[in-house]
Amino acid sequence: MKTWPLPPPMQTALEAARRASDAGEVPVGVVIVKDGKVVAVAANATRSPPDPTGHAEMRAIRLASQALGDDRLTGCDMYVTLEPCVMCAGAISHARIARLYYGASDPKGGGVEHGARVFEQEQCMHAPEVYTGMGEADAAQLLRDFFKARR
């Protein structure tokens, strides 16, 4: 089986996830790209300051919207290390992200291929193209190491 190198945006998302882990946050990182240029990089930051909406995807969407001066991120690609939760999948839909690439699946908290499957719902106004498994082994290992250290 041939393995392909990770594209630079997913490498950057993994680096952001590592920084989140070092800061005591669940290691999730996100990169948003438009026309081949990175417009936002973010990692989970729910603990400091306390912010239950401080998921990496939410933070990256805010940063990208500010950088582009638009609430619609049409034509943007999102690279995230973990399957987005329901809240983040909803935000991805509202932001009109074109393509979503994610690494590790999240059977417990995911909202894309697990749980609510937000993009499959009739009420979903926009569903991005979804590609799974990119950087999965690295992302899953970061998460396992993070939670093992806390048990």
C-alpha positions as CSV (number, residue, x, y, z in Angstrom):
1,M,0.0,0.0,0.0
2,K,1.4,3.3,-1.0
3,T,1.2,6.3,1.4
4,W,1.1,9.8,0.1
5,P,2.6,12.8,1.8
6,L,0.2,15.0,3.6
7,P,-0.6,18.3,1.9
8,P,0.9,21.3,3.6
9,P,-2.4,22.6,5.0
10,M,-3.0,19.3,6.9
11,Q,0.6,19.3,8.1
12,T,-0.1,22.8,9.5
13,A,-3.3,21.7,11.1
14,L,-1.4,18.9,12.9
15,E,1.2,21.4,14.1
16,A,-1.7,23.5,15.5
17,A,-3.1,20.5,17.2
18,R,0.2,19.7,18.8
19,R,0.4,23.3,20.1
20,A,-3.1,22.9,21.5
21,S,-2.1,19.7,23.3
22,D,1.0,21.5,24.8
23,A,-1.4,24.1,26.1
24,G,-3.6,21.5,27.8
25,E,-6.3,21.7,25.1
26,V,-7.8,18.8,23.2
27,P,-5.4,18.5,20.2
28,V,-7.5,19.7,17.3
29,G,-6.1,22.0,14.6
30,V,-7.6,23.6,11.6
31,V,-6.4,25.4,8.5
32,I,-8.7,27.3,6.0
33,V,-7.3,27.8,2.5
34,K,-8.7,29.9,-0.4
35,D,-7.2,30.0,-3.8
36,G,-4.2,28.1,-2.5
37,K,-3.4,30.6,0.2
38,V,-3.8,30.0,4.0
39,V,-6.3,32.5,5.4
40,A,-6.7,31.0,8.9
41,V,-5.0,28.6,11.3
42,A,-6.5,27.8,14.6
43,A,-6.5,25.2,17.4
44,N,-8.9,24.3,20.2
45,A,-9.0,26.9,23.0
46,T,-11.9,26.1,25.2
47,R,-10.2,26.3,28.6
48,S,-8.3,29.6,28.5
49,P,-10.1,31.8,28.3
50,P,-13.1,29.6,29.2
51,D,-15.1,29.4,25.9
52,P,-17.3,26.3,25.1
53,T,-17.4,27.5,21.5
54,G,-13.6,27.8,21.3
55,H,-13.4,24.7,19.0
56,A,-10.7,25.0,16.4
57,E,-13.2,25.1,13.5
58,M,-15.2,27.9,15.1
59,R,-12.1,29.9,15.7
60,A,-10.8,29.3,12.2
61,I,-14.1,30.3,10.6
62,R,-14.1,33.6,12.6
63,L,-10.5,34.3,11.6
64,A,-11.1,33.5,7.9
65,S,-14.2,35.6,7.9
66,Q,-12.3,38.6,9.3
67,A,-9.4,38.0,6.9
68,L,-11.6,37.9,3.9
69,G,-14.2,40.4,5.1
70,D,-17.1,38.1,4.4
71,D,-19.4,35.9,6.4
72,R,-19.5,33.5,3.4
73,L,-16.3,31.4,2.9
74,T,-17.4,30.3,-0.5
75,G,-14.5,28.6,-2.3
76,C,-12.6,27.9,0.9
77,D,-11.3,24.5,1.9
78,M,-11.0,23.4,5.6
79,Y,-8.5,21.0,6.8
80,V,-9.1,19.7,10.3
81,T,-7.5,16.9,12.3
82,L,-10.7,15.5,13.8
83,E,-14.2,15.0,12.5
84,P,-16.2,18.1,13.4
85,C,-18.8,18.0,16.1
86,V,-22.4,19.0,15.4
87,M,-21.8,22.7,16.4
88,C,-18.8,23.0,14.1
89,A,-20.5,21.1,11.2
90,G,-23.4,23.6,11.5
91,A,-21.0,26.5,11.4
92,I,-19.2,25.0,8.4
93,S,-22.5,24.8,6.6
94,H,-23.5,28.3,7.4
95,A,-20.1,29.6,6.3
96,R,-20.5,27.8,3.0
97,I,-17.1,26.0,3.2
98,A,-16.6,24.3,-0.2
99,R,-14.5,21.3,0.8
100,L,-13.9,19.7,4.2
101,Y,-10.9,17.4,4.7
102,Y,-10.5,15.7,8.1
103,G,-8.2,13.2,9.7
104,A,-9.5,11.1,12.5
105,S,-13.1,10.0,12.8
106,D,-15.0,10.7,16.0
107,P,-17.6,8.0,16.7
108,K,-18.4,9.6,20.1
109,G,-18.7,13.3,19.3
110,G,-18.6,13.6,15.5
111,G,-21.4,15.2,13.6
112,V,-20.4,14.5,10.0
113,E,-20.1,10.7,9.5
114,H,-21.3,9.9,13.0
115,G,-24.1,11.1,15.3
116,A,-26.4,13.8,13.7
117,R,-24.7,13.6,10.3
118,V,-25.5,17.3,9.9
119,F,-24.7,17.5,6.2
120,E,-27.2,14.8,5.4
121,Q,-30.1,16.5,7.0
122,E,-32.9,18.0,4.9
123,Q,-32.6,21.3,6.9
124,C,-28.9,21.6,6.0
125,M,-28.7,24.6,3.7
126,H,-25.2,23.8,2.4
127,A,-23.1,20.7,2.5
128,P,-19.4,20.8,1.6
129,E,-17.6,18.1,-0.3
130,V,-16.2,15.8,2.5
131,Y,-13.0,13.9,2.4
132,T,-12.0,11.7,5.3
133,G,-8.9,10.0,6.6
134,M,-6.2,12.6,5.6
135,G,-3.6,12.4,8.3
136,E,-5.8,10.1,10.3
137,A,-3.0,8.1,11.9
138,D,-1.1,11.2,13.2
139,A,-4.3,12.9,14.4
140,A,-5.6,9.8,16.2
141,Q,-2.2,9.3,17.9
142,L,-2.2,12.8,19.1
143,L,-5.6,12.3,20.7
144,R,-4.7,8.9,22.2
145,D,-1.5,10.4,23.8
146,F,-3.4,13.4,25.1
147,F,-6.1,11.4,26.8
148,K,-3.8,8.7,28.0
149,A,-1.7,11.3,29.9
150,R,-4.9,12.5,31.7
151,R,-6.2,9.1,32.8
